[in-house]
Amino acid sequence: MKKPIKKPKLLILITILITGLSLTQLVISHSLATTGGKMRQLEEKASVLAEQNRVLAEEINQMGSLTRVASEAQKLGLIKANQIFHLSSQVPVALENTTLSLER
Amino acid sequence: MSYNWRVNFLLTFFILAGILVGGRLFYWQILSSGSLTAIAESQHWVSSNVSAERGKILASDGFPIAANQESFLLFASLPDIKEDAAKIAETLAPIISGPDSLEIASTSALIKERLNQSNLVWVPLKHKVSRQTKKEIEDLKLSGIGFENEQERSYPEGSASAQLLGFVGSDINGEEKGYFGLEGYYDLELKGHQGILKREKDASGKPILIGEVKKEQEQNGRTLVTTIDRTIQYILWEKLKEGIEHYGAVSGSVVIMEPKTGAILGMVSWPNYDPKSYFLFDKNLYSNPVVSSAYEPGSTFKILIMAATINEGLVKPETNCDQCSGPRVISGYTIKTWDEKYFPNSTMTEIIQHSDNVGMVFVGEKLGINKMVEYLQNYGFGQKTGIDLEDESSLKLRSISDWKEIDLATSSFGQGIAVTPLQMVRAASTIANGGYLVNPFLVKKVISDEGTNEIIPKIGKQILKSATTLAVTEMMVNAVDNGEAKWAKPEGYRIAGKTGTAQIPVAGHYDKDKTIASFIGFAPADDPKFVMLVTLREPASSPWGAETAAPLWFNIAKEIFTYYGIQPN
């Protein structure tokens, strides 16, 4: 009577380990490959946003220029004040001895 | 025997083979290491230049007066070109060049020549292409034609501050470089350093996430915050243009400074140029006349000589001139008053009021050559003011041994001596600020990634006594209230000022018809907020400063009073 052959446990363990690690490597490689692509997409998006930011800054500079503001004001019919009245910090004589009371 | 032969043969063979292998290794490792490293780097790394942004130049309110604008480099990748070079050139030329047919033809020829270069794979076709032009070209969908990002300098306020700012051009290596004005003076601070980003790549050229990254950090240029008040600069610009047109002057300039600190609030000149397209203008317009053009100041100089003489205790405002009854003859030259009217026994105050040349000869003689030269040096004449502008220049003062009696006489009323407008403003500010010589400056803060560096104004030594400055201020107020320009003075304000009309030297003599009209003054006289000089070259409507430069000065001052909220007395 033949003795039954025992499956070597170590061999099975090694096979499982190799298969498991191979699969893990495959998953990680795949994930890294797609992440690299995603990273490039994000970088492109960041560069588009930076460009938009620059365009908006340029627009602000153009719109805020005093030369432009003056010309737009002129187009809207605004004119320069020719007569300027200065308000004195002194109390007018007519008000000097007057007391104001509030009635209910 | 045969054994020895075989051993020797093998030994020789191995030695030769060793030498060959060693030689080859030496070739790869030492001689070709540079090129092989470069090849390995290009296969292993993806690298890109990270351009540094040129620093902005800001007005005192933080609004940019020089900024950056995105532009593009149009290029061709020759292996990807599919259409005929001539056809591409004919399509692109009208879009990227001006409307002139000759320019279109030359641009077309240039593009064609570049596209036909068989030894290259990449050729630039046009720098500084605008976003709009880029879109127009992209819509044509030409294969092999692409764009790279670039930066271009922009000046939101246009040419109003052209000579003050300077412009950005290219150096001999094609790198950006600032010329003239602030762009030239602060070029090193403004331009920064380009960075490099290197990242490990995979076979398809995509960056590896966990790969190595090498970064040489770019360093953006520093931002300059100036003392320029944008509103004042705009007022000066508008008023100077109006004034030059109204008085028919050939050119003119206005400079305004805080007398107590030396901070420049505004500085404009006409004619000027567009700093963005500087190459289309005459090169003579590039330098700033306020700091580089010397002129004879004429009667505006009298206040400085009078202040020096009073400061030395040689005259007082009420001292009478005993030589003012008629023309004076000095070294064979006859010196007259500008209107040939004479005022015997006039006081020093009246000499300034009447702008009396003969009276000033009397004052100059009291001062003497030695003291005259000493005070001119103290006022800062004959040396640069040290302002942070690239184009500043200064004429040297003649040495004491070269001064003659006639030089003393003419210098006392501002002829025969050349100064720049800024030197004149700096000297006059000593009267406005209690006698201190200030150093004019434009940049008050430098902002970089490391932080902000504030520039503290340097106040120089006191060259006039406080009492002297008060006395001369009163003389100048009297000259404005009762002098030739009183008709133009804004009502209710105490303004200290002096007109000037200097003849222009042409080929060794003075041209009677050509003058430089000017007005220098400060206000409010009792607590000056600004000192300002207006100069007009060859005004056609009248040669006199009192009828041209003075009314323009008062016009500008009125606007500044309103802007600053300065009320009349």
Interface residues (C-beta under 8 A of the other chain):
Chain A: L32 A33 T35 G36 G37 M39 R40 E51 R54 V55 A57 E58 N61 Q62 G64 S65 L66 T67 A70 I84 H86 S88
Chain B: F63 P64 A67 N68 Q69 E70 R131 S154 P156 E157 G158 A160 D202 K206 P207 I208 L209 I210 R230 T231 Y234 E238 T562 Q567 P568
